[in-house]
Amino acid sequence: MADKTITYDIFPDGLGFYANCAGNHVGEITFVRVGIDKMIIDHTSVIENYRNAHVGLNLVRCAANLARTQRRKVITMCPFASAMFSRFPEFDDVRFLHTR
């Protein structure tokens, strides 16, 4: 795993990202858009062998970066995404409600 590149690609419908490594699907994050200025991250999953490779965090970063480009705030309903938003201040600018 350590010598293989992980790529992140947006879903064809634009409502999530896949993490891929050597042609294999190793993780995903999904979200829904709410109105013109919000998105809800509702699911993040990473296969067990990749859970310590920051794949989940990078998927959350992909969603946050998309929110930034679309000028949206993010609501985290997914427990993993919510934990990442609480742990890393890099997400403060896109967080819908600041709870720090």
N, C-alpha and C positions, 0 to 999 in steps of 0.2 A: 504493500500500500504506500509506503513512504516515498517510493520513487516514481509514483504515478501522479500525473496532473489531474486535478479535479476542476471541471468546468461547470459553470452555472448558466443555464439557459432559461429564458422566459417561456412559459406555456404558450401554445399557439393562440389561446383565447385571452392571454394577457393577465390571467388571474392566479399566477403562481410562478415558481421557479423550480426547475429540476437541478439536482447536483448529479453529475455524471463522472465516472472514472473508468477509463479503458473501455468505453462503450457500455458500461453497466450503470443502471440507475441506482444511486446510493443514498438519495435523500430528496425531500421536496418540502416546499412551503406553499400554502394556499391562502388566499385572501379574497375578500369581496369589497367592491367599491360601494360607498354609501354617499349618495348625493354627489356634489361636485368637489367636495373638499375633505373627505375622510375615506379611510380604508380600514377594514377589520382583518387582522391576521387571525385565522381560525384553526390552523393546523400546521405543524412542523413535524417531520419524521426523518430519521436517519437510520440506515441499517447499522446493526450493532458493531461491526468491524470498523466503522468510520466515526463512531461517536466521540472519540478523543482526538479527532483531526480538525476540529473547529468547523466542520461542515454545517452544523446547525446554526452556529453564530454567523457564518458567512451567508447562509440563506436569509437570515433575519436582516443582515446588512443589504442584501440585494433588494428585499422588499422596502426597506427604509430609503434606500437610494432612489427607487422608483417613486416612492411617496414624495421625496424631495423634488424630483423633476416634474411631478404632476401637481406640486403645491398642495399636498394632502397631509392631514394629520392621521396618525395611526392609533387605532384602538386594538389592544392585544387581548384576545379571548383565548388564545393558545397559551397553556401554562409555560411552555418553554420560551416562547417569544416574550411573554410577560416577564419571566425571570431575566432574560437578556436585557430588556428595556430597563429593568430595575438595577441591574449590575453595571451597565456601561453607560456613562453620561453622553457618549457619542450619539445616542438616540433622543436626547432631550429635545432637540429642535423639531422632531416630528411626532413626539408624544402628544396625544390628544389631551390628556389630563396629567398634570405634573403632580406626583405624589411624594416627591423627595422632601 
